[in-house]
């Protein structure tokens, strides 16, 4: 049994639902561990990922993962690597469909990016908010966002932290389709079912081929991100970014 994640099977489709709605499905360490476990153990032909309303995933639990801005995550600089949950998702041979039902912020946007196909509710919003916390994005945001929307648009979103709505996400190619909120799971489920109806070994081979053709060395990029974050977590700007968020005020960055 999982505490933060619900996992069900519908035919050949596994449905993973983040279920911390009181905190907009923010990710704590337990959530990351459960997410990694479910993805690595998925035996279905397709994995569908969504969140319990009102959000898809609001990103890291700021108080637990970022220590409220007072301390970096333990061990971050001592063992630079791709985070285990990202490693599981990026190297998963099972096709992944994301049903983005609401806000996909920070690592929530990373989670959506690691899906092969994204279908969005009309209520969905997307934001790479790491810059607002004095941090760089995780490896998927650096590589997969640029793959999806092009380098220039990716740079704009990463460097500004601007939040976009579902229609803009559709117009720049971040999502495949936008549907009425009440129809999201049906639409995403139909897409997942269409993929699952095909020969699974061929689908897995195609996914591996896309990785070979398009993806960077995730181990190397993950190590760089981890090392860079270890330095950024120690800056005054990071502490200010987190504290201003918690105190609901405008931040004052100082460049150190």
C-alpha positions as CSV (number, residue, x, y, z in Angstrom):
1,X,0.0,0.0,0.0
2,X,1.1,3.5,-0.8
3,X,0.4,6.6,1.3
4,X,0.9,9.4,-1.3
5,X,0.1,7.6,-4.5
6,X,-2.9,5.5,-5.7
7,X,-2.2,2.9,-8.4
8,X,-4.9,1.0,-10.2
9,X,-5.0,-1.1,-13.4
10,X,-7.5,-0.6,-16.2
11,X,-7.0,-3.3,-18.8
12,X,-3.4,-2.9,-19.9
13,X,-3.1,0.6,-18.5
14,X,-1.6,1.4,-15.1
15,X,-3.1,4.6,-13.6
16,X,-0.8,6.4,-11.1
17,X,-2.5,9.2,-9.2
18,X,-0.7,11.6,-6.8
19,X,-3.0,12.0,-3.8
20,X,-1.9,14.8,-1.5
21,X,-4.7,17.2,-2.6
22,X,-4.5,19.3,0.6
23,X,-1.0,20.5,-0.5
24,X,-1.8,20.4,-4.2
25,X,0.0,17.1,-4.6
26,X,3.4,18.5,-3.5
27,X,6.2,16.0,-3.4
28,X,7.8,15.0,-0.2
29,X,10.5,12.3,0.2
30,X,7.9,9.6,0.7
31,X,6.2,10.6,-2.5
32,X,9.4,10.5,-4.5
33,X,10.1,7.0,-3.1
34,X,6.7,5.7,-3.9
35,X,6.7,7.3,-7.4
36,X,10.1,5.6,-8.2
37,X,8.8,2.2,-6.8
38,X,5.6,2.3,-8.9
39,X,7.4,3.3,-12.1
40,X,10.2,0.7,-11.8
41,X,7.6,-2.1,-11.0
42,X,5.1,-1.2,-13.7
43,X,4.3,-4.3,-15.8
44,X,1.4,-2.8,-17.7
45,X,1.7,-1.8,-21.4
46,X,1.1,1.9,-20.7
47,X,1.4,4.1,-17.6
48,X,-1.0,7.0,-17.2
49,X,0.0,9.6,-14.6
50,X,-2.3,12.3,-13.1
51,X,-3.0,14.1,-9.8
52,X,-6.0,14.3,-7.5
53,X,-7.9,17.5,-8.1
54,X,-7.3,20.4,-7.8
55,X,-3.7,20.1,-9.0
56,X,-1.5,17.8,-11.1
57,X,1.6,18.4,-8.9
58,X,2.7,21.7,-7.3
59,X,6.3,20.6,-7.1
60,X,8.5,20.0,-4.1
61,X,7.1,20.3,-0.6
62,X,9.0,23.5,0.2
63,X,9.1,22.9,4.0
64,X,10.4,19.3,3.8
65,X,12.5,19.1,0.7
66,X,14.0,22.7,0.9
67,X,14.0,22.9,4.7
68,X,12.0,26.1,4.5
69,X,15.1,27.7,2.9
70,X,17.3,27.1,6.0
71,X,19.2,24.0,4.9
72,X,19.9,22.1,1.7
73,X,18.6,18.5,1.2
74,X,20.9,16.1,3.0
75,X,23.7,14.4,0.9
76,X,23.0,16.5,-2.2
77,X,26.6,17.4,-2.8
78,X,28.2,14.2,-1.6
79,X,26.8,11.9,-4.3
80,X,26.0,13.9,-7.4
81,X,23.5,11.9,-9.5
82,X,20.2,11.9,-11.4
83,X,17.5,11.7,-8.8
84,X,16.1,8.2,-8.4
85,X,12.5,9.1,-9.4
86,X,13.7,10.9,-12.5
87,X,16.1,8.0,-13.3
88,X,13.1,5.6,-13.2
89,X,10.9,7.8,-15.4
90,X,13.6,8.7,-17.9
91,X,14.7,5.1,-18.5
92,X,11.2,3.5,-18.3
93,X,10.5,1.5,-21.5
94,X,6.7,1.6,-20.8
95,X,5.0,4.5,-22.7
96,X,3.8,7.2,-20.4
97,X,0.8,9.5,-20.8
98,X,0.3,12.5,-18.5
99,X,-3.2,13.7,-17.8
100,X,-2.5,17.2,-16.5
101,X,-5.5,18.2,-14.5
102,X,-4.3,21.4,-12.9
103,X,-1.2,23.2,-11.8
104,X,2.1,21.5,-12.9
105,X,4.7,23.6,-11.2
106,X,8.4,23.0,-10.5
107,X,9.1,19.3,-10.3
108,X,5.4,18.8,-11.2
109,X,6.3,20.3,-14.6
110,X,9.3,18.0,-14.7
111,X,7.0,15.1,-14.1
112,X,4.8,16.1,-17.0
113,X,7.8,16.5,-19.3
114,X,9.0,13.0,-18.6
115,X,5.7,11.6,-20.1
116,X,5.9,10.7,-23.7
117,X,2.5,12.4,-24.4
118,X,0.7,15.1,-22.4
119,X,-3.0,15.8,-22.5
120,X,-4.2,18.8,-20.5
121,X,-7.4,19.9,-18.8
122,X,-8.5,23.5,-19.7
123,X,-7.6,24.2,-16.1
124,X,-4.0,23.1,-16.4
125,X,-1.1,25.6,-15.9
126,X,2.6,25.0,-16.2
127,X,5.6,26.7,-14.7
128,X,9.4,26.0,-14.2
129,X,9.6,27.9,-10.9
130,X,13.1,26.9,-9.9
131,X,14.5,30.3,-10.8
132,X,12.1,31.9,-8.3
133,X,13.7,29.8,-5.6
134,X,17.3,30.7,-6.6
135,X,17.8,27.2,-8.2
136,X,18.3,25.6,-11.6
137,X,15.8,23.2,-13.0
138,X,16.2,19.4,-12.8
139,X,17.7,17.5,-15.7
140,X,14.3,16.9,-17.5
141,X,13.5,20.6,-17.6
142,X,16.9,21.4,-19.2
143,X,16.7,18.7,-22.0
144,X,13.0,17.7,-22.5
145,X,11.5,21.2,-22.4
146,X,13.8,22.3,-25.2
147,X,12.9,19.2,-27.1
148,X,9.3,20.0,-26.8
149,X,9.1,23.8,-27.4
150,X,12.6,24.7,-28.8
151,X,15.6,26.2,-27.2
152,X,14.5,29.9,-27.3
153,X,11.0,29.3,-25.7
154,X,12.5,26.9,-23.2
155,X,15.1,29.5,-22.2
156,X,12.4,32.1,-21.8
157,X,10.3,29.8,-19.5
158,X,13.3,28.7,-17.5
159,X,14.8,32.1,-17.0
160,X,11.6,34.0,-16.2
161,X,9.7,31.3,-14.3
162,X,6.6,32.5,-16.1
163,X,3.5,30.4,-15.7
164,X,1.5,29.5,-18.8
165,X,-2.0,28.3,-19.2
166,X,-3.2,25.2,-21.1
167,X,-3.9,27.0,-24.4
168,X,-0.5,28.6,-24.5
169,X,1.0,25.2,-23.7
170,X,-0.9,23.8,-26.7
171,X,0.2,26.6,-29.0
172,X,3.9,26.1,-28.2
173,X,3.8,22.3,-28.5
174,X,4.1,21.5,-24.8
175,X,0.9,19.4,-24.7
176,X,-0.7,17.3,-27.4
177,X,-4.3,18.4,-26.7
178,X,-6.5,20.4,-24.3
179,X,-9.9,19.1,-23.3
180,X,-12.7,20.1,-20.9
181,X,-11.8,19.3,-17.4
182,X,-14.5,16.7,-16.9
183,X,-13.4,14.8,-20.0
184,X,-9.6,14.7,-19.2
185,X,-9.3,11.2,-17.8
186,X,-11.5,9.8,-20.5
187,X,-9.5,11.5,-23.3
188,X,-6.1,10.5,-21.7
189,X,-7.4,7.0,-21.0
190,X,-8.5,6.6,-24.7
191,X,-5.1,7.6,-25.9
192,X,-3.4,5.3,-23.4
193,X,-5.7,2.5,-24.5
194,X,-4.9,3.1,-28.2
195,X,-1.2,2.7,-27.4
196,X,-1.8,-0.3,-25.2
197,X,-3.7,-2.0,-28.1
198,X,-0.5,-2.2,-30.1
199,X,2.3,-4.8,-29.7
200,X,4.0,-3.9,-26.4
201,X,7.5,-5.0,-27.4
202,X,7.4,-2.8,-30.5
203,X,6.1,0.1,-28.4
204,X,8.9,-0.3,-25.9
205,X,11.5,-0.5,-28.8
206,X,10.2,2.7,-30.3
207,X,10.5,4.4,-26.9
208,X,14.1,3.2,-26.5
209,X,14.8,4.4,-30.0
210,X,13.5,7.9,-29.2
211,X,15.9,8.0,-26.2
212,X,18.8,6.9,-28.4
213,X,18.0,9.5,-31.1
214,X,17.1,12.5,-28.9
215,X,18.2,12.3,-25.3
216,X,21.4,13.5,-23.6
217,X,23.5,11.4,-21.3
218,X,21.1,11.5,-18.3
219,X,23.7,10.2,-15.9
220,X,26.2,13.0,-16.8
221,X,23.5,15.7,-16.9
222,X,22.0,14.5,-13.6
223,X,25.4,14.7,-11.9
224,X,25.9,18.3,-13.2
225,X,22.4,19.3,-11.9
226,X,23.0,17.7,-8.5
227,X,26.4,19.4,-8.1
228,X,25.0,22.8,-9.2
229,X,22.0,22.6,-6.9
230,X,24.2,21.7,-4.0
231,X,25.9,25.1,-4.5
232,X,22.8,27.1,-5.2
233,X,21.0,25.7,-2.1
234,X,23.7,27.5,0.0
235,X,23.0,31.0,-1.5
236,X,21.2,33.9,0.1
237,X,19.0,34.2,-3.0
238,X,17.7,30.6,-2.5
239,X,16.9,31.3,1.2
240,X,15.2,34.6,0.1
241,X,13.2,32.8,-2.7
242,X,11.8,30.2,-0.3
243,X,11.2,32.6,2.6
244,X,9.4,35.1,0.5
245,X,7.2,32.4,-0.9
246,X,6.3,31.1,2.5
247,X,5.7,34.7,3.8
248,X,3.7,35.6,0.7
249,X,5.8,38.6,-0.2
250,X,7.9,39.9,-3.1
251,X,11.5,38.6,-3.0
252,X,14.6,40.8,-2.8
253,X,17.5,39.0,-4.6
254,X,21.1,40.1,-4.0
255,X,23.1,37.9,-6.3
256,X,24.9,35.9,-3.6
